[in-house]
Amino acid sequence: MDDIVYEKVMHQVNKILSIDLESYKEEQMKRRLGSWLTRCGYEDWDAYFKFVLTSPEDLLKLRNFLTINVTEFFRDRERWGQIEEKIIPIILQSHSSSGLKTEGLRIWSAGCSTGAEPYTLAILLNELAPNKPHYILGTDLDKGALDRARAGGPYHIDEVKNVSPERQKKYFEIEKDKAYFRSSILKSVTFKEQNLITDQYEKDFDLIVCRNVVIYFKNDAKNEIYKKFHGALRKSGILFIGGTEIIPRPNEFGYKSFGVSCYIKE
Ligand SMILES: C[S@@+](CC[C@H](N)C(=O)[O-])C[C@H]1O[C@@H](n2cnc3c(N)ncnc32)[C@H](O)[C@@H]1O
């Protein structure tokens, strides 16, 4: 796709869906858009946009394709093992020793898609520190994904494959290939629409989980987000990122490496 066509597509996408592709890696996005157009059976973008504007269902497909909302519970299980066995206990310990024992933790899943990630956190807190007023926030820019998140699904059975049989039984209702997060802790997650690039962040988080979101962004956008996360964390708060992501010089943003995929605010 040449630059002029890409400019036109970016403009249309922003106008129709309010998604600004300017922050996304250009070559990767051009390739994905090209294969999407072919997959939809079109050769030129004008005809495709004319079509999607008459079909809300296809417009939604375009939005889902652009925002890439693939997710699952306990995605990269070993990494979640580290959160369960090391990170959350450390945070709970530091709350106890600083006189915040009765306070709940403040945790944010940024770019939470349909909610598997914040509900994974809700399961862990329900087991590690039950009956405390925890605040778990899940944010995303995709309204459709947030609607499914608030409803607790349905999730495809593959999205719960990393959940142990005991937890599946306790937290899910499973019908054929669909799983519904039915637990009473469904209400323990607050969902909010938010664009990580343009919107303000809440503050004082003990843990921010942002996985498989910024990998699609250009370096400038990514760095800006890491800086804003730093401002949103409490002192010694922890940032947990995706399995294939890395912050090469964490000290430039005020973090120190803290185990695999984790960084602590200095
Ligand atoms: C691949 S999913 C990751 C879901 C979850 N974090 C995980 O790892 O399973 C990426 C999510 O990031 C969201 N996203 C993309 N750009 C965003 C932005 N600028 N602000 C907020 N969310 C964004 C998408 O809508 C999508 O739901």
The ligand as a Tripos MOL2 file, in Angstrom:
@<TRIPOS>MOLECULE
LIG
   27    29     1     0     0
SMALL
NO_CHARGES

@<TRIPOS>ATOM
      1 C1         -4.4290   -8.2520   21.9580 C.3       1 LIG1
      2 S1         -5.5400   -7.4750   23.0520 S.3       1 LIG1
      3 C2         -4.7520   -7.7650   24.6060 C.3       1 LIG1
      4 C3         -5.7390   -8.1670   25.6660 C.3       1 LIG1
      5 C4         -5.0960   -8.5430   26.9920 C.3       1 LIG1
      6 N1         -4.2930   -7.4740   27.5110 N.3       1 LIG1
      7 C5         -4.2740   -9.8120   26.8510 C.2       1 LIG1
      8 O1         -3.0560   -9.7520   26.7900 O.co2     1 LIG1
      9 O2         -4.8700  -10.8910   26.7960 O.co2     1 LIG1
     10 C6         -5.1840   -5.7510   22.7340 C.3       1 LIG1
     11 C7         -6.2700   -4.8170   23.2770 C.3       1 LIG1
     12 O3         -5.7340   -3.4990   23.2910 O.3       1 LIG1
     13 C8         -6.7720   -2.6040   22.9870 C.3       1 LIG1
     14 N2         -6.1960   -1.3510   22.5130 N.ar      1 LIG1
     15 C9         -5.5340   -1.1140   21.3400 C.ar      1 LIG1
     16 N3         -5.1820    0.1700   21.2640 N.ar      1 LIG1
     17 C10        -5.6030    0.7700   22.4200 C.ar      1 LIG1
     18 C11        -5.5280    2.0880   22.9220 C.ar      1 LIG1
     19 N4         -4.9440    3.0700   22.2420 N.pl3     1 LIG1
     20 N5         -6.0840    2.3380   24.1290 N.ar      1 LIG1
     21 C12        -6.6970    1.3560   24.8470 C.ar      1 LIG1
     22 N6         -6.7870    0.0810   24.4070 N.ar      1 LIG1
     23 C13        -6.2540   -0.2040   23.2070 C.ar      1 LIG1
     24 C14        -7.5600   -3.3340   21.9070 C.3       1 LIG1
     25 O4         -8.8760   -2.8200   21.7710 O.3       1 LIG1
     26 C15        -7.5120   -4.7760   22.3970 C.3       1 LIG1
     27 O5         -8.6510   -5.1040   23.1380 O.3       1 LIG1
@<TRIPOS>BOND
     1     1     2 1
     2     2     3 1
     3     2    10 1
     4     3     4 1
     5     4     5 1
     6     5     6 1
     7     5     7 1
     8     7     8 2
     9     7     9 1
    10    10    11 1
    11    11    12 1
    12    11    26 1
    13    12    13 1
    14    13    14 1
    15    13    24 1
    16    14    15 ar
    17    14    23 ar
    18    15    16 ar
    19    16    17 ar
    20    17    18 ar
    21    17    23 ar
    22    18    19 1
    23    18    20 ar
    24    20    21 ar
    25    21    22 ar
    26    22    23 ar
    27    24    25 1
    28    24    26 1
    29    26    27 1
@<TRIPOS>SUBSTRUCTURE
     1 LIG1         1 GROUP 0 **** ****
